């Protein structure tokens, strides 16, 4: 299960960023993108990420870049950092 908390232009995610959370999260992100108020994701409390979660982060990065906004991923640790390093996600040091 994934919980989403909004704090200004930042979203705090907690739980599992996996295929089961994608429909709800994608819808939430689309609403935030339409409103123009998203610049950062705090991933400190994300316990697990799968390929669908990684793909969603790539999609979000592309959407924001299309509007001239850089995505900031905050508090990368453990399995999330490892997964993003593995796919060479921009901004994640190896």
N, C-alpha and C positions, 0 to 999 in steps of 0.2 A: 504494500500500500504506500502511496506517495501523498504527502501533504504539501500544500503550496501556501506560503504566507507572503503577502505583498507588503513591501516597505519602500514607499516612494517609487524609484525606478529600479529597485532591486526585488528579485524574487528569491525567497529562501525555500529550498526544497529539502524535504526530509523523508527518508524511507528508501524504497526501491525504485530506481529509474529504469524500468524494464518495459517489455512489450505490453504488460497489463495496465500500465499507467499512461500509455501513449495517447489514447483517444482523449482523455480528460485534459492532460497536459497540453497537447497540441491545440485543443480548442481554447484553453486559457491563454496560451502564448499568442494565438492569432488575435484574440481580443486586445491583448496588451500592445501588440504591434500596430493594430489599427488605431489605437488611442495615442500611439507615439510615445509611450512612457516606459520603455524597457531598455536598460543598458547593462545590467549585471545579474548573474545568477550566483547565489551563495550555495555551494554544494557541500558544506561542512557536515551535514547530517544525512547525506546520501550514503546508504550502506552498501548498495550494489548497483551496478550498471550493466546492461547487456547491449547487444548490437543495435537494438532499436533505440536505446537511450543515446548511444553514441551518434547514430544517424540523425536523431532529432537535434542534437547539439550542432551538428554540421549544418542542418537545415536552418536553424535559428541564426547561426553565424552568417550564413549567406543572405538571409532576409534582412538582417540589420545592416550588413555591408551595402546592400542595395540602396539603403536609405542613408548611407554615409555615417553609420554608427558602428563603433567597435564593440564587440561583445566582451565583457569582462567576466571571467570565471573566477570566483573567489573561494578560498579555503579548499583547494583541491588536496585530497589526501587519499591514501590507501588505494582501494580498487578503482576508484574513479580516476585518480591521477595515472595509475598504471594503464588503464584502458585507453586513456587519451594520449599517453606517451606512445603506446603501441601503434596507434593509427596516425601518429605525428600531427596531432591537432595543433594548429598554430597557437603560439603563446604558452605551450606547456613544455617546459624544459625537459630535456632527456637526461 
